[in-house]
Amino acid sequence: MRVAYLANVGTRDVLYRGKLLYKPRSEGKELLDHYDSVKSKLSAPIIGAGLSYILQHTEKLWYVWLFVTDQPAPPATPESYWENDTVELGELLQRFLHDEFGERVEHIGCIPMPFNPADYNQTLPFFQDRLPKILPPEEVDIVFIAPVGGTDACNVGLTINAVRVYRNKCQFIYVMPNGHVEPLNLHLEILRDWARQEAKAQLERHDYAALRLTLEEAQLGESWHLRLCNYVDRRIRFDFEKAKEEIEAAILSAPAGGIKLELKHIEESLLPFLEGQIPPTSSSNEEAWFKWFNLQRLLLGELFFNLQLKADRGEWVDFLGRFFRLHEALLRLAFELETRHSTKGNERDGYPDFEKAINADPELKELLKANKNKDETILRPTTYILGQIIKYWVKEKGHSEYGPLEGMRLVFEALSPLRNKSIIAHGYQGVSREHIEAKAKMPMEKLIAKIQDMLSQMGVPTDDSKNPYVLARNILKKEIVG
């Protein structure tokens, strides 16, 4: 394990005969020039105590980096400030700490800061630039930081940028005047503040895989929060079996009371998708059809919630894919609701139930023959044929319940070329919100509202109280963001 230590060197970091140096630069150089004769009278009460504490918990320290001040010589810097620079103390500490700790500290180095150490506008970018260069984050396992010596600006610059660079590899320590060392969770406080902001944005975008990583890295939240993230991520991808495993694990580790009940409610919403069901046929009874229609409505609701999520995340190619899948499924549901004949079948065996329904309605059959595309059979439930049937029922037979579905037909037709040229069909053309709105001739909010109305007219649950993603997001938002 590679362990490192970072510290700013202040004027209190070296004592000679137990006393502070009045002029750290010049007196430090003099002590350095006569090091062998004075080393027994030197002490490093802050850094020495910090290193001793760390070496109680690890066999070796890989690197110790000491940040020292070295301002431009007078008159550029007032002499009193220049004399307070710690560059000579850093050199002195390098030799002294090597003698004190020997091979248990592999490397000790000093990094000079050639500017006013009280200037936050210089200390912040300085540490941001230097830290990843002198101690690459991928090469170290734990980084101890002691924000004790040095100026406030130097310690703030070191603290903020250490957390930025090393994140949860940080471990802050505070050395008290009596030499006692206390570990601090300062990095967790900073990381958690950042994590809450990241989590808020990730929740808005329903990015639960990223949210889990954010929570893990900042050690924010409980194990059931992570499981809940996994559950939603699985459900988004229609992996209902794995989603069930994750929500069950979340329920087991969640606290008793309202939260557990909410999670169980979410789990129950998954159950219909896990029950195997054979599609009914023309000869099936009403009970079989009722169960089938209930499942189709639930699946369509799930697809609609997923479509909303894709819009929230700005994933417009996937949005189009969900949109056209909804269209196909709605057309099939409408046909089966009206006729009690299945649209199930395939190219090899045909669509026997669908053929029965068409042959049983001569007027419809003739209409389809007159309006079919060239070389297309009317005995196959394509979206075009089903669309013609719905149009016939609405305009000729007065079936107003299918009016919203028929009303969206032109929108589907307008968006079809966009879909066909994208990667979900036959091309590589990009898709944006602006493309969809331009083709649909309406803003996205109105388009989604029309889709929702179309579904609601056919008994599909679409309100937020049924939306599994919104339910999970509300729980996590309350728990994590507050």
C-alpha positions as CSV (number, residue, x, y, z in Angstrom):
1,M,0.0,0.0,0.0
2,R,1.3,3.4,-1.0
3,V,0.7,6.0,1.7
4,A,1.7,9.7,1.4
5,Y,1.7,12.8,3.6
6,L,1.1,16.4,2.5
7,A,1.7,19.5,4.7
8,N,2.4,23.2,4.5
9,V,5.4,24.2,6.5
10,G,4.7,27.1,8.9
11,T,7.0,29.1,11.2
12,R,6.0,26.9,14.1
13,D,7.1,23.7,12.4
14,V,10.7,23.8,13.5
15,L,11.8,24.6,17.1
16,Y,15.4,25.1,18.2
17,R,16.0,24.5,21.9
18,G,12.2,24.4,22.2
19,K,11.7,27.9,20.9
20,L,10.4,29.4,17.6
21,L,12.8,30.9,15.1
22,Y,12.5,34.7,15.0
23,K,13.7,34.9,11.4
24,P,12.9,31.5,9.8
25,R,14.7,32.2,6.6
26,S,18.1,33.4,7.8
27,E,18.1,31.5,11.1
28,G,17.0,28.3,9.3
29,K,19.8,28.6,6.9
30,E,22.3,29.1,9.7
31,L,21.0,25.9,11.4
32,L,21.1,24.1,8.2
33,D,24.8,25.1,7.7
34,H,25.6,23.7,11.1
35,Y,23.2,20.9,11.1
36,D,25.3,18.1,12.6
37,S,26.1,20.2,15.6
38,V,22.5,21.4,16.2
39,K,20.3,18.5,15.2
40,S,20.0,17.2,18.8
41,K,18.5,20.5,19.8
42,L,15.9,20.6,16.9
43,S,12.3,19.4,17.0
44,A,9.4,19.2,14.6
45,P,6.4,19.2,17.0
46,I,3.6,19.3,14.4
47,I,4.9,17.3,11.4
48,G,6.9,14.9,13.6
49,A,3.8,14.1,15.6
50,G,1.8,13.6,12.4
51,L,4.3,11.2,10.9
52,S,4.6,9.2,14.1
53,Y,0.8,8.8,14.2
54,I,0.7,7.6,10.6
55,L,3.5,5.2,11.1
56,Q,1.6,3.6,13.9
57,H,-0.9,2.5,11.3
58,T,1.3,1.7,8.3
59,E,4.7,0.1,7.9
60,K,6.1,2.8,5.6
61,L,5.4,6.2,4.2
62,W,6.0,6.3,0.4
63,Y,6.2,10.1,0.1
64,V,6.2,13.2,2.3
65,W,5.7,16.4,0.4
66,L,6.3,19.7,2.3
67,F,5.1,22.9,0.8
68,V,7.3,25.9,1.7
69,T,7.1,29.6,1.0
70,D,9.9,31.3,-1.0
71,Q,8.8,34.8,-2.0
72,P,10.8,37.1,-4.4
73,A,13.6,38.8,-2.6
74,P,13.3,42.4,-1.4
75,P,12.3,45.0,-2.5
76,A,9.7,42.9,-4.4
77,T,8.7,41.5,-1.0
78,P,8.9,43.5,2.2
79,E,11.9,42.2,4.1
80,S,9.9,41.2,7.2
81,Y,7.6,39.0,5.1
82,W,10.5,37.6,3.2
83,E,12.3,36.7,6.4
84,N,9.3,34.7,7.5
85,D,9.5,32.4,4.4
86,T,9.8,28.7,5.3
87,V,12.0,27.5,2.4
88,E,15.0,27.0,4.7
89,L,12.9,25.3,7.3
90,G,11.8,22.8,4.6
91,E,15.4,21.9,3.8
92,L,16.0,21.6,7.5
93,L,13.0,19.3,8.0
94,Q,14.1,17.1,5.1
95,R,17.3,16.2,6.9
96,F,15.8,16.1,10.3
97,L,12.9,13.8,9.4
98,H,15.2,11.4,7.5
99,D,17.3,11.1,10.7
100,E,14.2,10.7,12.9
101,F,12.3,8.1,10.8
102,G,15.0,6.5,8.7
103,E,13.9,4.1,6.0
104,R,10.3,4.1,7.2
105,V,9.9,7.3,5.2
106,E,11.0,6.5,1.6
107,H,11.0,10.0,0.1
108,I,10.8,13.5,1.5
109,G,10.6,16.5,-0.8
110,C,9.9,20.2,-0.7
111,I,7.8,22.2,-3.1
112,P,8.5,26.0,-3.0
113,M,5.7,28.6,-3.4
114,P,7.2,31.6,-5.1
115,F,4.4,34.1,-4.3
116,N,2.5,35.7,-1.4
117,P,1.3,32.7,0.7
118,A,-1.7,34.8,1.9
119,D,-3.1,35.3,-1.6
120,Y,-5.9,32.8,-2.2
121,N,-6.0,33.6,-5.9
122,Q,-2.5,32.1,-6.1
123,T,-2.6,29.3,-3.6
124,L,-5.8,27.7,-5.0
125,P,-4.5,27.3,-8.6
126,F,-1.0,26.4,-7.3
127,F,-2.2,23.3,-5.5
128,Q,-4.6,22.4,-8.3
129,D,-1.7,22.3,-10.7
130,R,1.0,20.7,-8.5
131,L,-0.8,17.9,-6.6
132,P,-1.6,15.6,-9.5
133,K,1.9,16.1,-10.9
134,I,3.9,15.3,-7.7
135,L,1.5,12.6,-6.5
136,P,-0.6,11.2,-9.3
137,P,-3.9,10.0,-7.7
138,E,-3.8,6.6,-9.5
139,E,-0.5,5.8,-7.9
140,V,-1.4,6.3,-4.3
141,D,-3.7,4.5,-1.9
142,I,-4.0,6.9,1.1
143,V,-3.1,10.6,1.3
144,F,-2.8,12.1,4.8
145,I,-3.2,15.9,5.0
146,A,-2.4,18.0,8.0
147,P,-3.9,21.5,7.5
148,V,-2.1,22.9,10.5
149,G,1.2,24.7,9.5
150,G,1.3,27.5,7.0
151,T,-1.1,30.4,6.3
152,D,-4.8,30.0,6.0
153,A,-4.7,30.6,2.3
154,C,-2.2,27.7,1.9
155,N,-4.2,25.3,4.1
156,V,-7.4,26.1,2.3
157,G,-5.7,25.7,-1.1
158,L,-4.2,22.4,0.0
159,T,-7.4,21.1,1.6
160,I,-9.8,21.9,-1.3
161,N,-7.5,20.6,-4.0
162,A,-6.4,17.4,-2.1
163,V,-10.1,16.5,-1.9
164,R,-10.6,17.3,-5.6
165,V,-7.6,15.2,-6.7
166,Y,-7.6,12.3,-4.2
167,R,-11.3,12.3,-3.1
168,N,-12.0,9.4,-0.7
169,K,-8.3,8.5,-0.6
170,C,-7.8,11.5,1.7
171,Q,-7.5,11.3,5.4
172,F,-7.1,14.6,7.3
173,I,-5.4,14.8,10.7
174,Y,-5.2,17.6,13.3
175,V,-2.1,17.9,15.5
176,M,-3.0,19.5,18.9
177,P,-0.5,21.7,20.8
178,N,0.3,18.7,23.1
179,G,1.2,16.5,20.1
180,H,-2.0,14.5,20.3
181,V,-3.3,13.7,16.8
182,E,-7.0,13.5,15.9
183,P,-8.3,12.1,12.5
184,L,-10.8,14.4,10.8
185,N,-13.6,13.5,8.4
186,L,-13.1,16.9,6.6
187,H,-12.8,15.2,3.2
188,L,-16.1,13.4,3.7
189,E,-17.9,16.6,4.6
190,I,-16.6,18.3,1.5
191,L,-17.2,15.2,-0.7
192,R,-20.7,14.8,0.7
193,D,-21.6,18.4,-0.2
194,W,-20.3,17.9,-3.7
195,A,-22.0,14.5,-3.8
196,R,-25.4,16.0,-2.8
197,Q,-25.2,18.5,-5.7
198,E,-24.2,15.7,-8.1
199,A,-26.9,13.4,-6.7
200,K,-29.5,16.1,-7.2
201,A,-28.6,16.5,-10.9
202,Q,-28.4,12.7,-11.4
203,L,-31.8,12.2,-9.8
204,E,-33.3,14.8,-12.1
205,R,-31.9,12.9,-15.1
206,H,-32.8,9.5,-13.6
207,D,-29.1,8.4,-13.9
208,Y,-29.1,5.8,-11.2
209,A,-25.9,4.0,-12.2
210,A,-24.0,7.2,-11.8
211,L,-25.9,8.0,-8.6
212,R,-24.8,4.8,-7.0
213,L,-21.1,5.6,-7.8
214,T,-21.5,9.1,-6.4
215,L,-23.0,7.7,-3.1
216,E,-20.3,5.0,-2.8
217,E,-17.4,7.4,-3.4
218,A,-18.7,10.0,-0.9
219,Q,-19.7,7.3,1.6
220,L,-23.1,8.9,1.6
221,G,-26.3,7.0,2.3
222,E,-27.1,3.5,3.4
223,S,-26.8,0.1,1.7
224,W,-30.5,0.1,0.8
225,H,-30.0,3.4,-1.0
226,L,-27.5,1.7,-3.3
227,R,-29.7,-1.3,-3.8
228,L,-32.6,1.0,-4.7
229,C,-30.3,2.7,-7.3
230,N,-29.5,-0.8,-8.7
231,Y,-33.2,-1.6,-8.8
232,V,-34.2,1.4,-10.9
233,D,-31.2,1.0,-13.2
234,R,-32.3,-2.6,-13.9
235,R,-35.9,-1.6,-14.3
236,I,-35.0,1.1,-16.8
237,R,-33.5,-1.6,-19.0
238,F,-36.6,-3.8,-18.6
239,D,-34.6,-6.4,-16.6
240,F,-37.4,-7.2,-14.3
241,E,-35.9,-10.3,-12.7
242,K,-32.7,-8.5,-11.6
243,A,-34.8,-5.5,-10.5
244,K,-36.8,-7.7,-8.2
245,E,-33.6,-9.1,-6.6
246,E,-32.4,-5.6,-6.0
247,I,-35.6,-4.3,-4.5
248,E,-35.9,-7.3,-2.3
249,A,-32.4,-6.7,-1.0
250,A,-33.3,-3.0,-0.4
251,I,-36.3,-4.0,1.6
252,L,-34.3,-6.3,3.8
253,S,-31.8,-3.6,4.8
254,A,-34.2,-0.7,4.9
255,P,-35.4,0.6,8.3
256,A,-38.8,-0.5,9.6
257,G,-41.7,1.8,9.1
258,G,-42.9,3.9,6.2
259,I,-39.8,3.5,4.0
260,K,-40.1,-0.3,4.1
261,L,-43.8,-0.1,3.1
262,E,-43.0,2.3,0.2
263,L,-40.3,-0.2,-1.1
264,K,-42.7,-3.1,-0.8
265,H,-45.3,-1.1,-2.8
266,I,-42.6,-0.6,-5.5
267,E,-41.8,-4.3,-5.4
268,E,-45.5,-5.2,-5.9
269,S,-45.6,-3.1,-9.1
270,L,-43.0,-5.5,-10.6
271,L,-44.9,-8.7,-10.0
272,P,-47.2,-8.6,-13.0
273,F,-44.2,-8.5,-15.3
274,L,-42.7,-11.6,-13.8
275,E,-45.8,-13.8,-14.2
276,G,-45.7,-15.9,-17.3
277,Q,-48.8,-15.4,-19.5
278,I,-49.8,-17.1,-22.7
279,P,-51.5,-14.8,-25.2
280,P,-55.2,-15.6,-25.6
281,T,-56.7,-16.7,-28.9
282,S,-60.0,-16.3,-30.7
283,S,-61.4,-19.2,-28.7
284,S,-60.2,-17.9,-25.3
285,N,-62.7,-16.9,-22.6
286,E,-63.3,-13.4,-21.3
287,E,-61.3,-14.0,-18.2
288,A,-58.2,-14.8,-20.2
289,W,-58.6,-11.7,-22.3
290,F,-59.2,-9.6,-19.2
291,K,-55.9,-10.8,-17.7
292,W,-54.1,-10.2,-21.0
293,F,-55.4,-6.7,-21.4
294,N,-54.5,-5.8,-17.8
295,L,-50.9,-6.9,-18.5
296,Q,-50.7,-5.1,-21.8
297,R,-51.9,-1.9,-20.2
298,L,-49.3,-2.2,-17.4
299,L,-46.6,-2.8,-20.0
300,L,-47.7,0.2,-22.0
301,G,-47.6,2.3,-18.8
302,E,-44.1,1.0,-18.1
303,L,-43.1,1.9,-21.7
304,F,-44.6,5.4,-21.3
305,F,-42.7,6.1,-18.0
306,N,-39.6,4.9,-19.8
307,L,-40.3,7.3,-22.7
308,Q,-40.7,10.2,-20.2
309,L,-37.4,9.2,-18.6
310,K,-35.6,9.2,-22.0
311,A,-36.9,12.7,-22.6
312,D,-35.7,13.8,-19.1
313,R,-32.3,12.4,-19.9
314,G,-32.2,13.9,-23.4
315,E,-31.7,10.5,-25.1
316,W,-33.7,11.3,-28.2
317,V,-32.8,8.3,-30.3
318,D,-34.0,6.0,-27.5
319,F,-37.0,8.3,-27.1
320,L,-38.0,7.7,-30.7
321,G,-37.6,3.9,-30.2
322,R,-39.9,4.0,-27.3
323,F,-42.4,6.2,-29.2
324,F,-42.7,3.8,-32.1
325,R,-42.8,0.7,-29.9
326,L,-45.8,2.4,-28.1
327,H,-47.5,3.0,-31.4
328,E,-47.2,-0.6,-32.5
329,A,-48.3,-2.0,-29.1
330,L,-51.3,0.4,-28.9
331,L,-52.5,-0.5,-32.3
332,R,-52.4,-4.2,-31.4
333,L,-54.1,-3.6,-28.1
334,A,-56.9,-1.6,-29.8
335,F,-57.4,-4.3,-32.4
336,E,-57.6,-7.1,-29.8
337,L,-59.9,-5.0,-27.5
338,E,-62.3,-4.5,-30.3
339,T,-62.3,-8.0,-31.9
340,R,-61.0,-10.4,-29.2
341,H,-58.8,-11.8,-31.9
342,S,-55.1,-12.1,-31.3
343,T,-52.4,-10.3,-33.4
344,K,-49.9,-13.0,-32.5
345,G,-48.2,-14.9,-35.3
346,N,-45.2,-14.9,-37.6
347,E,-44.2,-14.8,-41.3
348,R,-43.9,-18.6,-41.5
349,D,-47.1,-19.7,-39.9
350,G,-49.2,-16.6,-40.6
351,Y,-51.5,-14.8,-38.3
352,P,-54.6,-17.1,-38.0
353,D,-56.6,-15.1,-35.5
354,F,-56.0,-11.8,-37.3
355,E,-57.1,-13.4,-40.6
356,K,-60.3,-14.6,-38.9
357,A,-61.1,-11.0,-37.8
358,I,-60.5,-9.5,-41.3
359,N,-62.4,-12.2,-43.1
360,A,-65.4,-11.7,-40.7
361,D,-65.8,-8.1,-41.8
362,P,-66.2,-7.9,-45.6
363,E,-66.5,-4.1,-45.6
364,L,-63.3,-3.7,-43.7
365,K,-61.6,-6.3,-45.9
366,E,-62.5,-4.4,-49.1
367,L,-61.4,-1.1,-47.6
368,L,-58.0,-2.6,-46.7
369,K,-57.6,-4.1,-50.2
370,A,-58.3,-0.7,-51.7
371,N,-55.8,1.2,-49.4
372,K,-53.0,-1.3,-49.0
373,N,-49.5,-0.6,-50.1
374,K,-48.2,-2.3,-53.3
375,D,-47.3,-6.0,-52.7
376,E,-48.5,-5.8,-49.1
377,T,-50.9,-8.4,-47.7
378,I,-53.8,-7.3,-45.7
379,L,-53.6,-10.4,-43.6
380,R,-50.6,-9.3,-41.6
381,P,-51.0,-6.9,-38.7
382,T,-48.4,-4.3,-39.7
383,T,-48.6,-0.9,-38.2
384,Y,-49.9,0.5,-41.5
385,I,-52.7,-2.1,-41.8
386,L,-53.6,-1.7,-38.1
387,G,-53.6,2.1,-38.6
388,Q,-56.0,1.8,-41.5
389,I,-58.3,-0.4,-39.3
390,I,-58.3,2.2,-36.5
391,K,-59.0,5.0,-38.9
392,Y,-61.9,3.0,-40.3
393,W,-63.4,2.4,-36.9
394,V,-63.1,6.0,-35.8
395,K,-64.3,7.6,-39.0
396,E,-66.8,5.1,-40.2
397,K,-68.0,3.3,-37.1
398,G,-67.9,6.1,-34.6
399,H,-65.5,4.5,-32.1
400,S,-64.4,7.7,-30.4
401,E,-62.4,5.9,-27.8
402,Y,-59.7,5.4,-30.4
403,G,-59.8,9.0,-31.6
404,P,-56.6,10.1,-29.8
405,L,-54.8,7.1,-31.3
406,E,-56.0,8.0,-34.8
407,G,-55.3,11.6,-34.1
408,M,-51.6,10.8,-33.6
409,R,-51.3,8.9,-36.8
410,L,-50.0,11.9,-38.7
411,V,-47.4,12.6,-36.0
412,F,-46.1,9.0,-36.3
413,E,-46.0,9.3,-40.0
414,A,-44.1,12.6,-39.8
415,L,-41.5,11.1,-37.4
416,S,-41.1,7.9,-39.2
417,P,-38.4,9.1,-41.6
418,L,-36.4,10.5,-38.7
419,R,-36.6,7.1,-37.0
420,N,-35.7,5.2,-40.2
421,K,-32.5,7.3,-40.7
422,S,-31.3,6.9,-37.1
423,I,-29.3,4.1,-35.6
424,I,-32.4,2.3,-34.2
425,A,-33.5,1.5,-37.8
426,H,-31.5,1.8,-41.0
427,G,-29.1,4.7,-40.7
428,Y,-26.7,6.8,-38.7
429,Q,-28.4,10.2,-38.6
430,G,-28.4,12.0,-35.3
431,V,-31.6,12.9,-33.5
432,S,-32.2,15.9,-31.3
433,R,-35.2,17.4,-29.4
434,E,-35.3,20.1,-32.1
435,H,-35.5,17.5,-34.9
436,I,-38.5,15.8,-33.2
437,E,-40.3,19.0,-32.4
438,A,-39.9,20.3,-35.9
439,K,-41.2,17.1,-37.5
440,A,-44.1,16.7,-34.9
441,K,-44.9,20.4,-35.3
442,M,-45.3,20.8,-31.5
443,P,-43.1,21.3,-28.4
444,M,-42.0,18.2,-26.5
445,E,-44.3,18.9,-23.6
446,K,-47.3,19.0,-25.8
447,L,-46.2,15.8,-27.6
448,I,-45.8,13.9,-24.4
449,A,-49.2,15.2,-23.1
450,K,-50.8,13.9,-26.3
451,I,-49.2,10.5,-25.9
452,Q,-50.4,10.4,-22.3
453,D,-53.9,11.3,-23.4
454,M,-53.8,8.6,-26.1
455,L,-52.8,6.0,-23.5
456,S,-55.3,7.2,-20.9
457,Q,-58.2,6.8,-23.3
458,M,-57.3,3.1,-23.5
459,G,-57.1,2.6,-19.8
460,V,-53.3,2.7,-19.5
461,P,-52.1,4.0,-16.1
462,T,-49.9,7.0,-16.7
463,D,-50.1,9.3,-13.7
464,D,-47.1,9.8,-11.5
465,S,-48.5,7.8,-8.6
466,K,-47.9,4.7,-10.8
467,N,-44.6,5.8,-12.2
468,P,-41.9,3.5,-10.6
469,Y,-39.1,5.9,-11.5
470,V,-40.7,8.9,-9.9
471,L,-41.6,6.9,-6.7
472,A,-37.9,5.8,-6.4
473,R,-36.6,9.2,-7.2
474,N,-38.8,10.8,-4.5
475,I,-37.5,8.4,-1.9
476,L,-33.9,8.9,-2.8
477,K,-34.3,12.7,-3.1
478,K,-35.7,12.9,0.4
479,E,-33.1,10.6,1.8
480,I,-30.0,12.0,0.1
481,V,-30.6,15.5,-1.0
482,G,-33.1,16.5,1.7
